[in-house]
Amino acid sequence: MDRLYLIVGFVWLVLGMVFGLYLSITGQLQFANSHAHTNLLGFVI
C-alpha cells in the first residue's frame, strides 16, 4: 500500500510538471491554478 501511494503521488507530480510546461510553452496561463493544485496533490500524496 505504501508503494502504491508513492507511485500515485509521483505520477500526479509528473503530470503537474508536464502540464505546467505545456502551459508555459503555449502561453495559456489562465489554467495556472489547475497546474498548481495538480502539483500540490502530487506533493502531498
C-alpha distance matrix in Angstrom:
0.0 3.8 5.4 5.1 6.5 8.8 10.0 10.7 12.4 14.3 15.4 16.7 18.4 20.1 21.2 22.6 24.5 25.8 26.9 28.7 30.5 31.6 32.9 34.8 36.3 37.5 38.5 36.8 35.9 35.9 32.2 31.4 29.8 27.2 26.5 26.0 23.7 21.5 21.4 20.7 17.7 16.3 17.2 16.0 12.4
3.8 0.0 3.8 5.4 5.3 6.4 8.7 10.1 10.7 12.4 14.3 15.6 16.6 18.4 20.1 21.2 22.7 24.4 25.7 27.0 28.8 30.3 31.6 33.1 34.8 36.3 37.1 35.7 34.6 34.8 31.2 29.9 28.5 26.3 25.2 24.4 22.3 20.3 19.5 18.8 16.3 14.5 14.8 13.8 10.5
5.4 3.8 0.0 3.8 5.5 5.1 6.1 8.6 9.8 10.5 12.2 14.2 15.2 16.4 18.2 19.8 21.0 22.4 24.0 25.6 26.9 28.4 30.0 31.5 32.9 34.5 35.6 34.4 33.6 34.1 30.4 29.3 28.3 25.8 24.4 24.0 22.3 19.8 19.0 18.9 16.5 14.1 14.8 14.7 11.3
5.1 5.4 3.8 0.0 3.8 5.4 5.1 6.1 8.4 9.8 10.5 12.3 14.1 15.3 16.4 18.2 19.9 21.0 22.2 24.2 25.7 26.8 28.3 30.2 31.5 32.7 33.9 32.4 31.8 32.0 28.2 27.5 26.3 23.6 22.5 22.5 20.4 17.8 17.6 17.7 14.7 12.7 14.3 14.0 10.3
6.5 5.3 5.5 3.8 0.0 3.8 5.5 5.2 6.0 8.4 9.8 10.6 12.1 14.1 15.3 16.4 18.3 19.9 20.8 22.3 24.3 25.6 26.7 28.5 30.2 31.4 32.2 30.6 29.6 29.7 26.1 25.0 23.6 21.1 20.2 19.7 17.5 15.3 14.9 14.4 11.6 9.8 11.0 10.3 6.6
8.8 6.4 5.1 5.4 3.8 0.0 3.8 5.5 5.1 6.0 8.5 9.9 10.4 12.1 14.1 15.2 16.4 18.2 19.7 20.9 22.5 24.2 25.5 26.9 28.5 30.1 31.0 29.8 28.8 29.4 25.8 24.4 23.5 21.2 19.6 19.0 17.6 15.1 13.9 14.0 11.9 9.1 9.8 10.2 7.1
10.0 8.7 6.1 5.1 5.5 3.8 0.0 3.8 5.4 5.1 6.1 8.6 9.8 10.5 12.1 14.1 15.3 16.4 18.1 19.8 21.1 22.3 24.1 25.7 26.9 28.4 29.7 28.5 28.0 28.6 24.9 23.9 23.4 20.7 19.0 19.2 17.8 14.8 14.1 15.0 12.6 9.6 11.4 12.4 9.3
10.7 10.1 8.6 6.1 5.2 5.5 3.8 0.0 3.8 5.5 5.1 6.2 8.6 9.9 10.5 12.3 14.3 15.3 16.3 18.2 20.0 20.9 22.3 24.3 25.7 26.8 27.9 26.3 25.7 26.0 22.2 21.5 20.6 17.7 16.6 16.9 15.0 12.0 12.1 12.8 9.8 7.6 10.2 10.8 7.5
12.4 10.7 9.8 8.4 6.0 5.1 5.4 3.8 0.0 3.8 5.4 5.2 6.1 8.6 9.9 10.5 12.4 14.3 15.2 16.4 18.5 19.9 20.9 22.6 24.4 25.7 26.4 25.0 23.9 24.4 20.7 19.5 18.5 16.1 14.6 14.3 12.7 10.0 9.3 9.6 7.3 4.4 6.5 7.5 4.9
14.3 12.4 10.5 9.8 8.4 6.0 5.1 5.5 3.8 0.0 3.8 5.5 5.0 6.1 8.5 9.8 10.5 12.2 14.0 15.2 16.5 18.3 19.8 21.1 22.6 24.3 25.3 24.4 23.5 24.5 21.0 19.6 19.3 17.0 14.8 14.8 14.1 11.1 9.6 11.2 9.7 6.0 7.7 10.1 8.3
15.4 14.3 12.2 10.5 9.8 8.5 6.1 5.1 5.4 3.8 0.0 3.8 5.4 5.2 6.1 8.5 9.9 10.5 12.0 14.1 15.3 16.3 18.1 19.9 21.0 22.4 23.7 22.6 22.2 23.0 19.4 18.6 18.5 15.6 13.7 14.7 13.8 10.2 10.0 12.1 10.2 7.1 10.1 12.2 10.2
16.7 15.6 14.2 12.3 10.6 9.9 8.6 6.2 5.2 5.5 3.8 0.0 3.8 5.5 5.1 6.1 8.6 9.9 10.3 12.1 14.2 15.1 16.2 18.3 19.9 20.9 21.8 20.2 19.5 20.0 16.3 15.5 15.0 12.1 10.5 11.3 10.0 6.5 6.8 8.8 6.8 4.5 8.1 10.0 8.7
18.4 16.6 15.2 14.1 12.1 10.4 9.8 8.6 6.1 5.0 5.4 3.8 0.0 3.8 5.4 5.1 6.3 8.7 9.8 10.5 12.4 14.2 15.2 16.6 18.4 20.0 20.7 19.7 18.6 19.7 16.2 14.6 14.6 12.4 9.9 10.1 10.0 6.9 5.1 7.7 7.3 4.2 6.3 9.4 9.2
20.1 18.4 16.4 15.3 14.1 12.1 10.5 9.9 8.6 6.1 5.2 5.5 3.8 0.0 3.8 5.4 5.1 6.1 8.4 9.7 10.6 12.3 14.1 15.4 16.5 18.3 19.6 19.0 18.5 20.0 16.7 15.4 16.2 13.8 10.9 12.1 12.6 9.2 7.9 11.2 10.9 7.9 10.0 13.2 12.6
21.2 20.1 18.2 16.4 15.3 14.1 12.1 10.5 9.9 8.5 6.1 5.1 5.4 3.8 0.0 3.8 5.4 5.1 6.0 8.5 9.9 10.4 12.1 14.2 15.3 16.4 17.7 16.6 16.5 17.5 14.0 13.4 14.2 11.3 8.9 11.1 11.2 7.5 7.9 11.2 10.5 8.5 11.5 14.1 13.5
22.6 21.2 19.8 18.2 16.4 15.2 14.1 12.3 10.5 9.8 8.5 6.1 5.1 5.4 3.8 0.0 3.8 5.5 5.0 6.1 8.6 9.8 10.4 12.2 14.2 15.3 15.9 14.7 13.9 14.9 11.5 10.2 10.9 8.5 5.6 7.4 8.1 5.0 4.8 8.5 8.8 7.6 9.9 12.6 13.0
24.5 22.7 21.0 19.9 18.3 16.4 15.3 14.3 12.4 10.5 9.9 8.6 6.3 5.1 5.4 3.8 0.0 3.8 5.4 5.0 6.2 8.6 9.8 10.6 12.3 14.3 15.0 14.7 14.0 16.0 13.0 11.3 12.8 11.3 7.7 9.1 11.0 8.5 6.9 10.6 11.7 9.8 11.2 14.6 15.2
25.8 24.4 22.4 21.0 19.9 18.2 16.4 15.3 14.3 12.2 10.5 9.9 8.7 6.1 5.1 5.5 3.8 0.0 3.8 5.4 5.1 6.2 8.6 9.9 10.6 12.3 13.9 13.7 13.9 15.9 13.0 12.2 14.3 12.2 9.1 11.7 13.3 10.4 10.0 13.7 14.2 12.4 14.4 17.6 17.7
26.9 25.7 24.0 22.2 20.8 19.7 18.1 16.3 15.2 14.0 12.0 10.3 9.8 8.4 6.0 5.0 5.4 3.8 0.0 3.8 5.5 5.0 6.2 8.7 9.9 10.6 11.8 10.7 11.0 12.5 9.4 9.1 11.2 8.9 6.3 9.6 11.1 8.7 9.4 12.9 13.4 12.6 14.8 17.6 18.0
28.7 27.0 25.6 24.2 22.3 20.9 19.8 18.2 16.4 15.2 14.1 12.1 10.5 9.7 8.5 6.1 5.0 5.4 3.8 0.0 3.8 5.4 5.0 6.2 8.6 10.0 10.2 9.8 9.1 11.4 9.0 7.4 10.0 9.1 5.7 8.2 10.9 9.5 9.0 12.4 14.0 13.3 14.6 17.5 18.7
30.5 28.8 26.9 25.7 24.3 22.5 21.1 20.0 18.5 16.5 15.3 14.2 12.4 10.6 9.9 8.6 6.2 5.1 5.5 3.8 0.0 3.8 5.4 5.2 6.1 8.6 9.7 10.5 10.7 13.6 11.8 10.5 13.6 12.7 9.5 11.9 14.6 12.9 12.1 15.7 17.1 15.8 17.1 20.4 21.3
31.6 30.3 28.4 26.8 25.6 24.2 22.3 20.9 19.9 18.3 16.3 15.1 14.2 12.3 10.4 9.8 8.6 6.2 5.0 5.4 3.8 0.0 3.8 5.5 5.2 6.1 8.2 8.4 9.8 12.3 10.5 10.5 13.7 12.4 10.0 13.2 15.4 13.5 13.8 17.3 18.3 17.4 19.3 22.2 22.8
32.9 31.6 30.0 28.3 26.7 25.5 24.1 22.3 20.9 19.8 18.1 16.2 15.2 14.1 12.1 10.4 9.8 8.6 6.2 5.0 5.4 3.8 0.0 3.8 5.5 5.3 5.6 5.2 6.1 8.7 7.4 7.4 10.9 10.4 8.4 11.4 13.9 13.0 13.5 16.5 17.9 17.8 19.4 22.0 23.1
34.8 33.1 31.5 30.2 28.5 26.9 25.7 24.3 22.6 21.1 19.9 18.3 16.6 15.4 14.2 12.2 10.6 9.9 8.7 6.2 5.2 5.5 3.8 0.0 3.8 5.6 5.1 6.9 7.0 10.6 10.2 9.1 12.8 13.1 10.6 12.8 15.9 15.3 14.9 17.9 19.9 19.4 20.4 23.3 24.7
36.3 34.8 32.9 31.5 30.2 28.5 26.9 25.7 24.4 22.6 21.0 19.9 18.4 16.5 15.3 14.2 12.3 10.6 9.9 8.6 6.1 5.2 5.5 3.8 0.0 3.8 5.6 8.1 9.7 13.0 12.7 12.4 16.1 15.8 13.5 16.1 18.9 17.8 17.6 20.9 22.5 21.7 23.0 26.1 27.1
37.5 36.3 34.5 32.7 31.4 30.1 28.4 26.8 25.7 24.3 22.4 20.9 20.0 18.3 16.4 15.3 14.3 12.3 10.6 10.0 8.6 6.1 5.3 5.6 3.8 0.0 3.8 5.6 8.4 11.1 11.2 12.0 15.5 15.2 13.7 16.7 19.1 18.2 18.8 21.9 23.2 22.9 24.5 27.3 28.3
38.5 37.1 35.6 33.9 32.2 31.0 29.7 27.9 26.4 25.3 23.7 21.8 20.7 19.6 17.7 15.9 15.0 13.9 11.8 10.2 9.7 8.2 5.6 5.1 5.6 3.8 0.0 3.8 5.6 8.7 9.8 10.1 13.8 14.4 13.1 15.5 18.3 18.1 18.5 21.2 23.0 23.1 24.4 26.9 28.4
36.8 35.7 34.4 32.4 30.6 29.8 28.5 26.3 25.0 24.4 22.6 20.2 19.7 19.0 16.6 14.7 14.7 13.7 10.7 9.8 10.5 8.4 5.2 6.9 8.1 5.6 3.8 0.0 3.8 5.6 6.6 8.0 11.3 11.6 11.2 13.8 16.1 16.1 17.2 19.6 21.1 21.6 23.2 25.4 26.7
35.9 34.6 33.6 31.8 29.6 28.8 28.0 25.7 23.9 23.5 22.2 19.5 18.6 18.5 16.5 13.9 14.0 13.9 11.0 9.1 10.7 9.8 6.1 7.0 9.7 8.4 5.6 3.8 0.0 3.8 5.3 5.2 8.6 9.9 9.5 11.3 13.9 14.6 15.4 17.4 19.3 20.2 21.3 23.3 25.1
35.9 34.8 34.1 32.0 29.7 29.4 28.6 26.0 24.4 24.5 23.0 20.0 19.7 20.0 17.5 14.9 16.0 15.9 12.5 11.4 13.6 12.3 8.7 10.6 13.0 11.1 8.7 5.6 3.8 0.0 3.8 5.6 7.4 8.8 9.9 11.6 13.3 14.5 16.0 17.5 19.1 20.6 21.9 23.4 25.1
32.2 31.2 30.4 28.2 26.1 25.8 24.9 22.2 20.7 21.0 19.4 16.3 16.2 16.7 14.0 11.5 13.0 13.0 9.4 9.0 11.8 10.5 7.4 10.2 12.7 11.2 9.8 6.6 5.3 3.8 0.0 3.8 5.4 5.4 6.6 8.9 10.2 10.9 12.8 14.5 15.7 17.1 18.7 20.3 21.7
31.4 29.9 29.3 27.5 25.0 24.4 23.9 21.5 19.5 19.6 18.6 15.5 14.6 15.4 13.4 10.2 11.3 12.2 9.1 7.4 10.5 10.5 7.4 9.1 12.4 12.0 10.1 8.0 5.2 5.6 3.8 0.0 3.8 5.4 5.0 6.2 8.7 9.9 10.7 12.3 14.3 15.5 16.5 18.2 20.1
29.8 28.5 28.3 26.3 23.6 23.5 23.4 20.6 18.5 19.3 18.5 15.0 14.6 16.2 14.2 10.9 12.8 14.3 11.2 10.0 13.6 13.7 10.9 12.8 16.1 15.5 13.8 11.3 8.6 7.4 5.4 3.8 0.0 3.8 5.4 5.1 6.3 8.6 10.0 10.5 12.3 14.4 15.3 16.3 18.3
27.2 26.3 25.8 23.6 21.1 21.2 20.7 17.7 16.1 17.0 15.6 12.1 12.4 13.8 11.3 8.5 11.3 12.2 8.9 9.1 12.7 12.4 10.4 13.1 15.8 15.2 14.4 11.6 9.9 8.8 5.4 5.4 3.8 0.0 3.8 5.4 5.2 6.1 8.6 9.7 10.5 12.4 14.2 15.2 16.5
26.5 25.2 24.4 22.5 20.2 19.6 19.0 16.6 14.6 14.8 13.7 10.5 9.9 10.9 8.9 5.6 7.7 9.1 6.3 5.7 9.5 10.0 8.4 10.6 13.5 13.7 13.1 11.2 9.5 9.9 6.6 5.0 5.4 3.8 0.0 3.8 5.5 5.2 6.3 8.6 10.0 10.8 12.3 14.3 15.7
26.0 24.4 24.0 22.5 19.7 19.0 19.2 16.9 14.3 14.8 14.7 11.3 10.1 12.1 11.1 7.4 9.1 11.7 9.6 8.2 11.9 13.2 11.4 12.8 16.1 16.7 15.5 13.8 11.3 11.6 8.9 6.2 5.1 5.4 3.8 0.0 3.8 5.5 5.2 6.1 8.6 10.0 10.5 12.1 14.3
23.7 22.3 22.3 20.4 17.5 17.6 17.8 15.0 12.7 14.1 13.8 10.0 10.0 12.6 11.2 8.1 11.0 13.3 11.1 10.9 14.6 15.4 13.9 15.9 18.9 19.1 18.3 16.1 13.9 13.3 10.2 8.7 6.3 5.2 5.5 3.8 0.0 3.8 5.4 4.9 6.1 8.6 9.7 10.3 12.1
21.5 20.3 19.8 17.8 15.3 15.1 14.8 12.0 10.0 11.1 10.2 6.5 6.9 9.2 7.5 5.0 8.5 10.4 8.7 9.5 12.9 13.5 13.0 15.3 17.8 18.2 18.1 16.1 14.6 14.5 10.9 9.9 8.6 6.1 5.2 5.5 3.8 0.0 3.8 5.4 5.1 6.3 8.6 10.0 10.8
21.4 19.5 19.0 17.6 14.9 13.9 14.1 12.1 9.3 9.6 10.0 6.8 5.1 7.9 7.9 4.8 6.9 10.0 9.4 9.0 12.1 13.8 13.5 14.9 17.6 18.8 18.5 17.2 15.4 16.0 12.8 10.7 10.0 8.6 6.3 5.2 5.4 3.8 0.0 3.8 5.4 5.1 6.1 8.5 10.0
20.7 18.8 18.9 17.7 14.4 14.0 15.0 12.8 9.6 11.2 12.1 8.8 7.7 11.2 11.2 8.5 10.6 13.7 12.9 12.4 15.7 17.3 16.5 17.9 20.9 21.9 21.2 19.6 17.4 17.5 14.5 12.3 10.5 9.7 8.6 6.1 4.9 5.4 3.8 0.0 3.8 5.4 5.0 6.0 8.5
17.7 16.3 16.5 14.7 11.6 11.9 12.6 9.8 7.3 9.7 10.2 6.8 7.3 10.9 10.5 8.8 11.7 14.2 13.4 14.0 17.1 18.3 17.9 19.9 22.5 23.2 23.0 21.1 19.3 19.1 15.7 14.3 12.3 10.5 10.0 8.6 6.1 5.1 5.4 3.8 0.0 3.8 5.5 5.3 6.1
16.3 14.5 14.1 12.7 9.8 9.1 9.6 7.6 4.4 6.0 7.1 4.5 4.2 7.9 8.5 7.6 9.8 12.4 12.6 13.3 15.8 17.4 17.8 19.4 21.7 22.9 23.1 21.6 20.2 20.6 17.1 15.5 14.4 12.4 10.8 10.0 8.6 6.3 5.1 5.4 3.8 0.0 3.8 5.7 5.5
17.2 14.8 14.8 14.3 11.0 9.8 11.4 10.2 6.5 7.7 10.1 8.1 6.3 10.0 11.5 9.9 11.2 14.4 14.8 14.6 17.1 19.3 19.4 20.4 23.0 24.5 24.4 23.2 21.3 21.9 18.7 16.5 15.3 14.2 12.3 10.5 9.7 8.6 6.1 5.0 5.5 3.8 0.0 3.8 5.6
16.0 13.8 14.7 14.0 10.3 10.2 12.4 10.8 7.5 10.1 12.2 10.0 9.4 13.2 14.1 12.6 14.6 17.6 17.6 17.5 20.4 22.2 22.0 23.3 26.1 27.3 26.9 25.4 23.3 23.4 20.3 18.2 16.3 15.2 14.3 12.1 10.3 10.0 8.5 6.0 5.3 5.7 3.8 0.0 3.8
12.4 10.5 11.3 10.3 6.6 7.1 9.3 7.5 4.9 8.3 10.2 8.7 9.2 12.6 13.5 13.0 15.2 17.7 18.0 18.7 21.3 22.8 23.1 24.7 27.1 28.3 28.4 26.7 25.1 25.1 21.7 20.1 18.3 16.5 15.7 14.3 12.1 10.8 10.0 8.5 6.1 5.5 5.6 3.8 0.0
